[in-house]
């Protein structure tokens, strides 16, 4: 059964993904999601807490991989804070995060 599941596309092209990631870190300075500067010197694991640092740098795909975006296409990748990237998810939750959603009923009772 494990052979039936596709692997992580970001890891399938590891060398190319590392190249794109390095370019994103070298070329961009602000988070592509919130617009604030990203401190690239922060380590992924916060030494004080031993937990992942929410303000650490990460690479966000504009068109998420889960929706068919390429993890190795440079125009599809941008710099983001780790926390901003996690909260954005695959973009499907953006409407729910903005506020309540009006329910539309198919039948009038």
N, C-alpha and C positions, 0 to 999 in steps of 0.2 A: 504494500500500500504506500509506503514512503516514496517509492520510485514514481508513483503516479502524480505526486504533488510537484509543482514547479518550484525551483529554488528562488532565492532572493535575487532579483535582477541586478541589484546594486553590487552584489558580490560575484555574480557570474562574469562581470567585466572588471575585475578588481584593479588591474593596472590602469585601464582607461579611466575608471572612476576616480582613482587617486590623482591622476593628472588633472582632471576637470576640477576636483576639489581644491587642489593646490592653486589653480588659476583663479577660482572664485575667491579664495582667501587673499590672494595677491592683488586682485583687481578691484575688489569692493570693500567698502568701509561701513556702510549703514545697513541695518536690517531691512530686507525687502518686504517685510510684513508690517512692522510698526514704524519704520523710518528712523529709529534712533541708532546712534553709533554702536558698533559691536566691539567690545574689548577682546581683541584676538589673543591677548596674552593669558587669558583665563584658561585654566586646565579643565578638562572634561569633568574630572572628579575634584570636588572642592576639598583641599587638604584639611580645612578646619572641621568639616562635618563628615567627610568620608562618603558623601552622597554626590550624585551628578549635579553640576552647577547649572542652574536654569538660564544664566546669562552667557554661557559658553557659546562659541561659534558653532554653526552647523550649516549644512547645505540643504536648501529647500528646492524642491522641483515645482516650477510654476504650474505645469500640468502634472499632477501626481502620477507616480508609476502605476498605482492601482487603477488609474483611469486611462492608461495607455501612454503616458509621458515617458520620455527617455531619461534614464539616470546618467547618461554619458554625453548628452547633447548640451554643449555649453550654453546656448541661448535659453535652454529650459531650466538652468540652475542659477540660483541666487543665494547670497549670504543671508543668514537669519540667526536670531537668538535661538538657542535650543528650546526654550519655553514657548516662544512665539510659534516655532515650527510644530511643536507637539500640539498646542492649542488649535492650530489651523487644521491639523489632521490632513485628510484628503480633500478638504474643501466642502464636503457634503454637509458638515455641521454648521456652516457659516450662517445660514438663515435662522437656525434654531438659536444660535448664540445672540442674535440681534434682539430678540424679544419673543413675545408670544406669537404663535401662528394661528390665524383664523381657520376654524374648521369649516369645511364645505361639505354639506350633506347631500348625498345623491337622492334621497327621498324626503319628502315633506310629510311628516306624520300628523 
